[in-house]
Amino acid sequence: MHPSAVNVADTLRRLGVRGRVRELPDPAPTAAAAAAQLGCEVGAASFAGH
């Protein structure tokens, strides 16, 4: 995993946030594109830009 993603995951874990950080295999310029790669509805995941 990219070092920035590891940092985000570590910070979220320390704050008690449940879930996991995933890197997508392809660019995802929109929440809809990311949700399609994850196989879920747009509202089912949280996204942070890069």
PLY file of the C-alpha trace (Angstrom):
ply
format ascii 1.0
element vertex 50
property float x
property float y
property float z
element edge 49
property int vertex1
property int vertex2
end_header
0.00 0.00 0.00
1.20 3.52 -0.74
2.81 5.20 2.31
0.12 7.90 2.35
-2.62 5.26 2.46
-0.81 3.49 5.31
-0.66 6.79 7.21
-4.39 7.36 6.72
-5.20 3.80 7.82
-3.00 4.13 10.91
-4.53 7.46 11.86
-8.08 6.18 11.45
-7.28 3.09 13.53
-5.79 5.25 16.31
-8.96 7.35 16.30
-11.11 4.23 16.63
-12.62 4.45 13.16
-13.73 1.06 11.88
-13.30 -0.05 8.30
-10.38 -0.30 5.98
-8.49 1.81 3.51
-8.32 0.33 0.03
-6.32 1.43 -2.97
-8.18 1.12 -6.24
-6.52 -0.52 -9.24
-7.64 2.22 -11.65
-8.09 5.99 -11.37
-11.42 7.02 -9.87
-12.06 10.70 -10.63
-15.59 10.49 -9.23
-17.33 8.77 -6.33
-19.39 6.84 -8.89
-16.24 5.51 -10.57
-14.78 4.47 -7.21
-18.04 2.80 -6.14
-18.13 0.87 -9.42
-14.62 -0.47 -8.73
-15.62 -1.40 -5.19
-18.88 -2.99 -6.32
-21.09 -0.89 -4.06
-23.51 2.03 -4.11
-21.99 5.51 -4.08
-23.39 6.20 -0.60
-21.98 2.97 0.85
-18.38 4.17 0.97
-16.49 7.25 2.04
-13.97 8.73 -0.33
-11.09 11.15 0.08
-9.53 12.94 -2.86
-5.82 12.85 -3.54
0 1
1 2
2 3
3 4
4 5
5 6
6 7
7 8
8 9
9 10
10 11
11 12
12 13
13 14
14 15
15 16
16 17
17 18
18 19
19 20
20 21
21 22
22 23
23 24
24 25
25 26
26 27
27 28
28 29
29 30
30 31
31 32
32 33
33 34
34 35
35 36
36 37
37 38
38 39
39 40
40 41
41 42
42 43
43 44
44 45
45 46
46 47
47 48
48 49
